[in-house]
Amino acid sequence: MVKHLLQCISQIPHSFLQHSSSALRIRPISSSTIKMAAQDYTFGPYKIHHNEVFYSTHLSYAMVNLRPLLPGHVLICPKREVKRFVDLTADETSDLWLTAQKIGRQLESYHKASSLTFAIQDGPQAGQTVPHVHIHVVPRKGGDFENNDEIYDAMDEKEKELKQKLDLDKERKDRSLEEMSQEAAEYRKLFL
């Protein structure tokens, strides 16, 4: 497909591509520019396949969770690898929370939930095991946890499990790339 697109672009007259009388200057697109759109993301030391990401802005992205606590539990991350919340720029902070708000609104409706939990574990003593700022967005329904605040204990336990090399004998199993890609594809439709 990239090859075909480049062939089509190469047939546009060079003088048209370099014409600068308008405020918008059109330039040829290289195959590396097109491939960038499908590049994988980073989440601390981990590579996140682009199929796991269902929404992105110029500063943030939303991805499905390897071990969700509840249906719709996703993560919102800055594209730039930033370890601590206080190290985000003002633009990154704003974009991250606006993205979380938008994602939360759609997933709450999609999962027929009645509330949302937004959580950040900022630093090792707060339970953060992946050194990359991320907001947990979790659609909530009545009775999903016996005691409402147990969700924070569950998040802390999940982070400990990740730190223990993702022990597959735990109650919540890792999901396959295929499972996560399918979920991300469903969520992607919410933002078209």
C-alpha positions as CSV (number, residue, x, y, z in Angstrom):
1,M,0.0,0.0,0.0
2,V,2.8,2.4,0.9
3,K,4.5,1.6,-2.4
4,H,1.3,2.3,-4.3
5,L,0.7,5.6,-2.5
6,L,4.3,6.7,-3.3
7,Q,3.8,5.8,-7.0
8,C,0.6,8.0,-7.0
9,I,2.4,10.9,-5.4
10,S,5.4,10.6,-7.8
11,Q,3.0,11.2,-10.7
12,I,2.0,14.6,-9.4
13,P,4.0,17.3,-11.3
14,H,7.0,18.4,-9.3
15,S,6.2,22.1,-9.9
16,F,2.8,21.6,-8.1
17,L,4.4,20.0,-5.1
18,Q,6.9,22.8,-4.7
19,H,4.5,25.7,-5.5
20,S,4.8,28.1,-2.6
21,S,2.4,30.9,-3.5
22,S,-0.1,29.6,-1.0
23,A,0.3,29.5,2.8
24,L,0.1,25.7,2.7
25,R,3.2,24.2,1.2
26,I,2.7,20.6,-0.1
27,R,5.7,18.3,0.1
28,P,6.2,14.7,-1.1
29,I,5.5,12.1,1.6
30,S,8.2,9.6,2.1
31,S,7.6,6.0,3.1
32,S,9.2,6.6,6.5
33,T,6.6,9.3,7.2
34,I,3.8,6.9,6.4
35,K,5.3,4.1,8.5
36,M,5.6,6.5,11.5
37,A,1.8,6.4,11.8
38,A,1.9,2.6,12.5
39,Q,4.9,2.7,14.9
40,D,4.7,1.1,18.3
41,Y,4.5,3.1,21.5
42,T,6.7,3.0,24.6
43,F,5.4,2.5,28.1
44,G,8.4,2.9,30.3
45,P,10.7,0.0,29.3
46,Y,7.9,-1.8,27.4
47,K,7.0,-1.6,23.7
48,I,3.3,-1.3,23.1
49,H,2.1,-2.6,19.8
50,H,0.1,0.1,17.9
51,N,-2.9,-2.3,17.7
52,E,-3.2,-2.0,21.5
53,V,-3.6,1.8,21.2
54,F,-7.1,3.0,20.4
55,Y,-6.9,6.8,20.7
56,S,-4.1,9.3,20.5
57,T,-3.5,13.0,20.3
58,H,-0.3,14.8,19.5
59,L,0.8,14.4,23.2
60,S,-1.1,11.4,24.7
61,Y,-2.4,8.0,23.8
62,A,-4.9,5.5,25.3
63,M,-4.2,1.8,25.3
64,V,-6.0,-1.3,26.5
65,N,-4.8,-2.9,29.7
66,L,-2.8,-6.2,29.8
67,R,-4.6,-7.2,33.0
68,P,-7.8,-5.1,33.4
69,L,-9.5,-5.0,36.8
70,L,-12.9,-4.5,35.2
71,P,-14.2,-4.3,31.6
72,G,-13.1,-1.0,30.1
73,H,-10.0,-0.5,32.4
74,V,-7.6,1.3,30.2
75,L,-4.5,3.5,30.5
76,I,-3.9,7.0,29.3
77,C,-0.2,7.9,28.9
78,P,1.8,10.8,27.6
79,K,3.7,10.0,24.4
80,R,6.9,11.4,25.8
81,E,8.3,9.0,28.4
82,V,7.9,10.9,31.7
83,K,8.5,9.0,35.0
84,R,6.7,11.4,37.4
85,F,3.5,13.5,37.1
86,V,5.3,16.6,38.3
87,D,7.7,16.4,35.3
88,L,4.9,16.7,32.7
89,T,4.7,20.1,30.9
90,A,1.5,22.1,31.3
91,D,0.4,21.1,27.8
92,E,1.1,17.4,28.5
93,T,-0.9,17.6,31.8
94,S,-3.8,19.3,30.2
95,D,-3.9,17.0,27.2
96,L,-3.5,13.9,29.4
97,W,-6.5,14.8,31.6
98,L,-8.7,16.0,28.6
99,T,-7.9,12.7,26.9
100,A,-8.8,10.8,30.1
101,Q,-12.1,12.7,30.3
102,K,-13.0,12.0,26.7
103,I,-12.0,8.3,27.0
104,G,-13.9,7.9,30.3
105,R,-17.1,9.4,28.9
106,Q,-17.2,7.1,26.0
107,L,-16.2,3.9,27.9
108,E,-18.7,4.6,30.7
109,S,-21.4,4.7,28.1
110,Y,-20.1,1.8,26.1
111,H,-19.9,-0.5,29.2
112,K,-23.2,0.8,30.6
113,A,-21.4,1.9,33.7
114,S,-22.6,4.6,36.1
115,S,-19.3,6.0,37.4
116,L,-15.6,6.2,36.6
117,T,-12.5,5.8,38.7
118,F,-9.5,7.8,37.6
119,A,-6.2,6.9,39.3
120,I,-2.5,7.8,39.1
121,Q,0.2,6.0,41.1
122,D,3.0,8.5,41.1
123,G,6.3,7.1,42.2
124,P,7.4,3.7,43.7
125,Q,6.0,4.4,47.2
126,A,2.6,5.1,45.6
127,G,2.6,1.7,43.9
128,Q,3.9,2.8,40.5
129,T,5.9,-0.1,38.9
130,V,6.1,1.1,35.3
131,P,8.2,4.3,35.3
132,H,5.9,6.2,32.9
133,V,3.1,8.4,34.0
134,H,-0.3,6.9,33.3
135,I,-3.9,7.4,34.3
136,H,-6.0,4.4,35.0
137,V,-9.5,4.9,33.7
138,V,-12.0,2.3,35.0
139,P,-15.7,2.3,34.2
140,R,-17.6,1.4,37.4
141,K,-21.0,-0.3,38.2
142,G,-22.7,-0.8,41.5
143,G,-21.4,-3.9,43.2
144,D,-18.3,-4.4,41.1
145,F,-16.3,-4.4,44.4
146,E,-17.8,-5.3,47.7
147,N,-16.3,-2.2,49.2
148,N,-15.9,0.7,46.8
149,D,-12.3,1.5,47.8
150,E,-11.1,-2.1,47.2
151,I,-10.4,-1.0,43.7
152,Y,-7.3,0.8,44.9
153,D,-6.0,-2.4,46.6
154,A,-6.7,-4.3,43.4
155,M,-4.7,-1.7,41.4
156,D,-1.8,-2.0,43.9
157,E,-1.9,-5.8,43.6
158,K,-1.9,-5.6,39.8
159,E,1.1,-3.3,39.9
160,K,2.9,-5.8,42.2
161,E,2.0,-8.7,39.9
162,L,3.6,-6.8,37.0
163,K,6.7,-6.2,39.0
164,Q,6.9,-9.9,39.7
165,K,7.5,-10.6,36.0
166,L,3.8,-11.0,35.2
167,D,3.3,-14.4,37.1
168,L,0.9,-16.2,34.8
169,D,-0.4,-18.3,37.8
170,K,-2.2,-15.3,39.3
171,E,-6.0,-15.1,39.1
172,R,-6.0,-12.4,36.4
173,K,-4.2,-13.8,33.3
174,D,-2.3,-11.8,30.8
175,R,-4.3,-11.2,27.6
176,S,-3.0,-12.1,24.2
177,L,-2.1,-9.4,21.7
178,E,-5.0,-10.6,19.6
179,E,-7.5,-10.2,22.5
180,M,-6.2,-6.7,23.2
181,S,-6.1,-5.7,19.5
182,Q,-9.8,-6.8,19.2
183,E,-10.8,-4.7,22.2
184,A,-8.8,-1.7,21.0
185,A,-10.5,-2.0,17.5
186,E,-13.9,-1.9,19.2
187,Y,-12.9,1.2,21.3
188,R,-11.4,2.9,18.2
189,K,-14.9,2.9,16.6
190,L,-16.1,5.1,19.5
191,F,-13.9,7.9,18.4
192,L,-14.5,8.0,14.6
